[in-house]
Amino acid sequence: MDTSDPDISFDEKGVCSHCHHYDSFYKNIYPFNLTLEQREAELSKIVEEIKSSKNNKKYDCIIGLSGGVDSSYTAYKAKQLGLNPLAVHLDNGWDSEHAVKNIELLVRKLEIDLYTHVIDWDEFRDLQKAFFRSSIIDIEILTDHAIFAVIYQLAKKHGIRNFISGVNFSSESTMPTAWYSGSKLDAGLIKSINKKYGTKKKLRTFPTVSFITFLRDFPGLRRFDFLNYIDYDYQKAKKLLINELGWIDYGLKHYESVFTRFYQGYILPEKFGIDKRKAHLSSLIYSGQMTREEALTKLEQEKYEPELLRQDREFLMKKLDFSEEEFTKYLKEPSKPYTDFNSYTRLLIENIWLKALIKTAVLIKKPFNKLFKLS
């Protein structure tokens, strides 16, 4: 890691704040304060709880499936532990061929039911272009938000109480807050940017979560990050998926999406001076999966094969209907903080008292207007 994270600091030995944060924080929070044997025992208890909460429903849990390593291995692990998950995939129009094939292989060989939510492309394209015009860093928040919203909506529809997430600290513990735009659940930010820069102004079909869901982080749905309870090794997981399921390796982390590949491999370094590989590789160093020397060697390699970059750039501009002039202008414009726009996060930052009042109303299950006698 380096000063592409504006909040980074270094001690007298040159050790950065991310390393210190990992040592002081992640090693001392649940479940990382447990031994591996204790974590695996806790996971067994969680699995039994999930199974017992099924209540004659078809599915005992819900998972997101992108075709990448983390989500694919999470699906594999859930089935290995005897669970019957409903897998959810968001087709936003940017899946790579490898991602599509990986998902088909997984659901067939693991015998998992799959629900694919296909985004309305015309609306999503307009929304993506609005985010380009906003010039904020995290233009990927749209896809992340939509998949969370779809998972939550389907869980409620099917009476599923448990969400198995592929999020893990083993391969993604380092991620500077300055590289993101607040919460992925912030529908207020999405609506604000769409209203200012979109041509449709009002979203018709794009999946969003409510303000209450944003505040309470999926009320009624328990989230479990399974990979944090095992000795999760990213490369070993990848090899297992390849050998046992015929899974196809697509390259770097999160490159199962053409848009994500272009965003991380070209837009972030060109416009924002950010090489996300540094954060991903740092996480593997912390968890003992790679040495610092190995990581530095990988950073010297090309992050984007030139011909693939040319193809992806051409594909993105055609699919989003960008002219060369528009895209060049976007790359040269200075970035804007997400706080320039109205959002749920900004509302809470500026009105901390409101969060407390609404949470009180939610907890005692009374309408906000009746609780405070508002007309």
N, C-alpha and C positions, 0 to 999 in steps of 0.2 A: 504494500500500500504506500501511497505517496500523497502529495499535496493536491492531487485532483479531488481529494476529499478536503474541502475548505475547513472542516472542523477537526482535522487530525492534529495530534501533538506528539512530540517525541521526548523521551527522557534523556538523561545525560549519556546513556549508552546507545542511544539511537533506536530504542525499542518504542514502537508506536502505541498510541492509546487503544487501538483495536486489540492488540495483543493483551494489554493490561485488562481491558474490559472482559475479554474472554476468560482470563485467569480468575478475575475477581467476581465476575457475575455468573457466567454460564456454568462454571464448575460448582457453584454453590446454590443453584436453584433446582427444584424438582423437575425431572427425575435424575438430573445429572449429579446430584449429591448422594445418589445411591450407587452401590457397586453394580456391575453388569448383571450379576446373578439376581440381585434385588430388583433391578429394572425388569428383567425377564419375568420374575415372579409377579411383579405388579401388572405386567402386560397380560399374563394369564388370568389374573383377577378381572381386568378390564374386559377381556374377551368373554368371560363367563357372564359379566354384567350385561354386555351387549346382547348375548344370546338369550338371556332371561327376559330382556325387555322387548322381545319380538312381539309378544301378545298376539299370536296367530296371524301376524302380518307376513307377507311374502318375503320381505327384505328386512334384515336386522340392522343394516347400516347403508350409508351412501358414500360414494367416493367420486372424485373428479378424475378423468382420464384424458391426458393430453397426447399420449404416445411417447412421452419422454421417460427418462430413467426413473426418476423419483415416483411419479404417479404409477408407472408400470409395475415397479417393484412393490409398491403399496398394495396394488391389486393382487399381485402374486402372494404377498404375505397374508392378506386378509383371507384368501381362499385356503392357504396352507393351514391357517389357524381355525378353519372350519366355519367361517362366516359366509353369509350369503348377501353380498353387497349389490346394490343397484349402481352401475357405473354411469357417469354423466359426462358427455363430451360436448364442448361448444364448438360448432363449426362456424367460424367467423370469416371464412373465405380465404384463409391464409395457410391452411394445413399443407405441409410438404407431403410428397408421395410416401416418404418413409413413415411419417406419423400416421397416415391413413392405414398403411399396411400393418404397422405395429398394433394399432387398435384392433383391427380385424383379427389378427393372430391371437391377441390376448383374450378377447371375449370368446373366441371359438375354443381355444385350448383350455382356458380356465373355466369355461361354461358359466360366464357371467352375462346377465342381461344388461344391455346398453341402451341408454336414451341419448339421442343426439339432438341438441337444440340448434337449429339452423338460423343464424342471424339474418334479418331482413337486410340484404346487401345494400340497397339504395340508401336506406337510412344510416346504416353503419358507415358506408363510405363517406357520406356527408359529415357524420360525426367525427370520423378520423381526420378529415380535412380541416374541420374546425379546430381540432387539437393541434394540428400542425400550425395553423394560423395563430394559435394562442402562444406558441413558442415556449411552453413549459417543458420541463425535462421528461416527465413520466407520461409519454403518450401511450404507453402500454396499459395504463390504468383502466382503459375501456374494456379490454378483454378480461382482465383479472376481475373487475367488478361484475361483469356479466356472468361469468361462470359461477361466482359466489352466489349471485342472485338466483340463477337457475337451480343450483343445488338446494338452496333454502326453500324455494317454491316447490320443488319436487318432493323434498323431505316432508313438508307439510301435507302435500297432496296424498302421499302414500303412508302417512303416519309413522315415518321413520324418525327415530329420536337420536341417532348416532351418526356423526360425520367423521369418517376416517380421512385424515389429511396426509399428504405426502411432504408437508413442510418438515424440515429437519435442520438441526444445527450442525450436523456432521459435514454437510456440503454447502451450507449457506448461512453460516453464523456471522459473516462479515458483510454488511451492506450499509454504507453511509446514509444517514437520513437526508443529506443534501442531494442525493441521487434520486430521491423519490418526491412525490407531491402529496404528502399527507397520507391519509388512510385510503386503502383500496376500496373501502365501503362507502366512500364519500360521494353519494349521488348528487349532492348539492353542487360540487365542483363540476361534475359532468354537465348538469343542466345549465349552470352559469356560463360555461364555455360554449355550449351549444347555442344558447340564447344570443350570445355576443357575436359568434363567428359562423354559426351554422346557417344554412339557407332555409331549413325546415322549422327552426325555432322551437317547436314543441315535439318531444319524443313520443312516438306512437307505440312502438313495439320493443324498443331496447329494454332488456331486463334490468331493473334497479331494485335496490333495497330501501326500505323506509327509514325515516329519521330514528324511529324507536329501535329498529334493527341495528342501525349504525351505533346507537348508544349502548345497546345491550349485547352486541356481538352474537347474533343468532339466538334469540330467546327460544327456549324449548328444544334446542338442538345441541347436544353435547359433542364437543370436538375432541378427538384424540389424535395426537401426532405419533402414530405407531413407530416410525423410524427412529424416534428419540429413545425408544425403550429397548432397542437392540444394538448390536455392534454393527452399525450400518457403514459399509465401505462402498463408496460410489463405483469404483472400478470393478470390484468383485460382483456387485449387484448387476452391473452391465454385462459381465461375462456370463453370469447365471442366466440372464434373460436371453442372451444370444444362444447359449448352448442348449437350454431346456425348452425354450419357446420359439426359437427362430427369429427373435427380435432383431431389428436392423439398426445398426449404429449410424446416427445422423451427424456426429461430430461433437461440437462443443455444447455446454449446458444450455438448455432452452432453445436449441436450434431446430427443434421439431416444427417450428413455425417459420415460414419464409419471412413474414413481417418482423418477427422477433430477431431472426438472424440478421436482417438488414439494419434493424434498429440498434442492436448491440454491436454489430460488427462494423457499421459505417456511420450511422447518424450520431451515436453517442460520442465516438472519438472525434469526428469531423466538426460537429457543432458545439459540443459541450466539453471536449477534452477529457473524456472519460473512457477508460478501457476496463470494462466490467470483468474481464478475465482476472484482473488483479484481486478483486474481492472473492471470486469463486475459488481461485487457487490458494488464497490466504486461508480460506476455510478448511481446505484439504490439508494444509500445513498444520493448522491447530490440532486437527483430529488425528494427526499422525499418518495420514494416507499419502503424504508426499513431502519431500525435503524442500527447503527453500531453494537450493541449487537446482533441483529438477523444475521447480516452478519458474525460476528465472530463465531457464533454457526454453521452456514452453512459450514464455512471453516474447522471446526472440523470433519465434516462428510466425509466419504470416497468420493473422487472425481471419483473413478472408482470401480465398484463392481468387486471383484476378478475374478469370473468366466467369466464375460463379458470381462474383460481385457485379460484373457487367450485366449478366443475365437478370439478377435480382433487382438491380437498379432500373433496368428497362421494364421489367415486369411490374414493379411497384408504381412507376410513373404512369404506365398505361392503365393499370387497374384502378388507380385513384384519379385518373384523368388530370395529371399534373403536367404542365408544360415545363420545358427546361428552364425557362426564365423564372417561373414560380418556385421551382424546387431550389434553384441557386439562390434566390432571394431568401428563402426559408433558412438555408444553411448559414447565411451571412447575418441574419437578424440576431440581435442579442437575446439571450434567454430571459424569460420572465418568471418570477416566483409564483407559485400557485396561490399565494396569499393575495395576489392582485385581483383574484376573482372571489365571488361569493361562494361559500362552501359550508358544509356542516362543521368542518374542522375550524374554520375561521369564526363561525358563530360561537363555538364553544370557547375558543381562545378569548374572544371579546366579551362573552357573556357567560362566565363560569357559573354564575348563580343559576342560570337557566337549566344547566345540566342537572344540578342537584334537585331543582323543583320537579322536572320531568321524571327523573328517576324515582322520586318519592311517589308521584302519581302512578307510575307503572308498578311499583312494588306493592302498593296497597290496592291496586286494581280499581282505581276510580278515574273517571274522565278528568282531564286537566281542568276543564271549565267548572266542573262541580266541586273539585277539590279546593279551588281558589275562588269560588263563587263569581266566576266571570260570565258575562252575558254573551 
